Amino acid sequence: MESLNQLIKKCEELAFDLDFTRAKQWKSEGEGRVLVGHMPIYFPREIVHAMNGLAVGILGGGDKKQIIRGDAYYQSYICHMPRGIIELALDGHFDGFEGFLFPSICDVIRNLSGMFRILKKGKFVKYMDFPQNFQKHIGGEFYKSELMEIADKISQINQVEFSVERFNESIQLFNKNRQLTNTAYNLRKEAPWKISAAEMYSVIRAGYVIPVEEHNEILEKLIELVNAAEGVPQDKIRVQVIGAFCEQPPLSLIRTIELAGCYIVEDDFLLGSKWIQGDIEADTSDPVGAIVDAYINHSTFSSTVYDVDDPKEYRMLELFKESKGDGIIFAAPSFCDPALLDHPILQSACDKNGIRYISFLFSENTGQFKVIKEQAGTFSDSIKLWDGDMVGLK
Amino acid sequence: MDNSILTIGVDIGSSSIKMVLLESNSEIKVLDHVHEKLRKRNPELVANQLIDYVLDKHSLKYEDIAYLASTGEGESIKRKRGHFYSMTTHAKGGISQNPGAKTVVDMGALFVRAIKVNEFGKVMDYKMTGQCASGSGQFVENISRYLGLAVEEVGDTSLLSTKPEMPSGICAVLAETDVINMVSRGISTPDIIKGIHLSVAQKVIKLLTSLRAESPVALTGGMAMNKGMVQAVTELADKGNLNLEIVTHPDAIFAGAYGAAIWAGFRHKKLEAAMQT
């Protein structure tokens, strides 16, 4: 039987395979199959799956792709991820992809969609506006029409007809994927010494580039193996990491935080995989409506969502409490306006509630972690040692 | 009833490993300390061997140790219970070895860090040298090797200097070229070594000035064992009228491990108290 280390190694290889080998192999294994790349944060992959496609997460080149031409497309004050993505596109890594979806995050991503269009990548490129009006008859209707447009575009490529049964099946598979993902995250929250945050990250990220059926099998195996694992708990503080919902941190950064005396028990890495909170109705005559309903009523919080009725700072505090955190680390990508504009609001909530935090910036190709290690290490020490009474220590 | 507990602090540096076995109750007592050069060996392996060696020597089992804490680059030690950052441990070790110290200067192999501390050993502020190797113990060691001196001889040799010759001090590479020139110009070894010590001491003084350090200042780490280095820092502090008393301890190299072992005891008691409530 595959060991936990072997499973994690396999997932790491899949997750960081910039040639998307498994996705392309899957496409070649059947007639009418299409690959549709999607950027962060969230896209309902059920839509592509039901249309006989594979939604492939495009999360940038990270620290594994040298930027040569990508810098010519963006000014120096723009974040790193789009440079990596355009570099990948120019080098042919997305050859064989039929479509590209750009969920609305910021102007940089919108511009990236324009570049893909000019470069004539794939058969369709869509910048997808997500509703900011959360009333079903306004934002919901708009969102539904956007999703149906994507289904139509895929149908024009592979002639697969819209089918309620197929949509319900897809919803069921992704419901299962979310349940397993939550179970895996909860296991880590309970016993973070059994599997590191970086290992968990690789397992979840692998799900962005392989068929959901295969990822569900991986998650089931993972849960079984983590349950059986023993491990020795160490004296570390429990932290929530916030800010890395779009451009992803390098794996070494996640490892650095944990090595510096912290267990990451809550995070917004790969936020799309846990965007919908709970199941989507999977036995319905209007499956797209069910997907819309889940987005409107059961989305998590994010810097890209207008949330006047349910402010993100309260939801962050709820998560912090649930995860039994000791502190929060605000880790935002350099030049990420959505994350950085939110940090004062979130940090003010921390101040008011006596929650300790630190903040730093990173980029997906950061290679020097000395300063971050120093910050995270002293943060951990300050909570472990200097929290409370020190009398008697002289 | 004996409330004493045993703790171990393991400090993995870039060139050596230091370990301290401590017994704490109302008093803190050092039961043992060991120091081992890494010599390109796997740090985790050497640390494990040292732990076993100390446990065997004192007829102890691993389970007898209430808390084994690592510091420095010791995050990889699997047998640790917790890891403390080196600034935290040097601060504590420094004031414990030199009671009354208000500033601790950790002079390690790769950089120098000045830390302002309160009476409990809590870090209040700090300044450290940048990436340049010319402010580090490794640099001093390299120069000594070029000059054919053993590390143990460096301090006494420096004290023999009558007319120190300062290198460029801008970077280690340029300074090493300066040293070659000095040798060819017939400058004596004590004067070259003293010049190197003064060059590093200048960086220490800059850190202390920008930190607005308070006296006494305790030097810790490998370089604090070097009499010539301590003398150079003292001379420059006096020359600059900083009004700082420079102090050190014969076991200054163990300050990080010592601090880790003390914090380990404190943390253990804190965790025990939390369990009870």
Contacts between the chains, C-beta under 8 A, distances in Angstrom:
chain1	res1	chain2	res2	distance
A	232	B	78	7.6
A	234	B	80	6.9
A	234	B	81	6.3
A	234	B	82	6.1
A	234	B	83	7.8
A	235	B	67	7.6
A	235	B	81	5.2
A	235	B	82	3.3
A	235	B	267	6.6
A	235	B	271	7.1
A	236	B	82	7.0
A	236	B	83	7.9
A	259	B	75	4.3
A	259	B	76	8.0
A	259	B	83	7.8
A	260	B	75	7.3
A	260	B	83	7.8
A	260	B	85	7.3
A	261	B	82	7.1
A	261	B	83	5.3
A	261	B	84	7.6
A	261	B	85	7.2
A	374	B	85	7.1
A	374	B	87	7.7
A	377	B	83	7.8
A	377	B	85	3.5
A	377	B	88	8.0
A	378	B	85	5.3
A	378	B	87	6.4
A	378	B	88	6.8
A	378	B	123	7.1
A	380	B	85	7.3
A	381	B	84	5.5
A	381	B	85	5.1
A	381	B	88	4.3
A	384	B	82	7.1
A	384	B	84	7.7
A	384	B	267	5.9
A	384	B	270	7.9
A	385	B	84	7.5
A	385	B	88	6.8
A	385	B	122	7.7
A	385	B	263	5.9
A	385	B	266	6.7
A	385	B	267	6.4
A	385	B	270	8.0
A	386	B	122	5.4
A	388	B	270	7.7
A	390	B	120	4.5
A	390	B	122	7.0
A	393	B	120	5.0
A	393	B	121	7.3
A	393	B	266	5.7
A	394	B	119	6.1
A	394	B	120	6.4
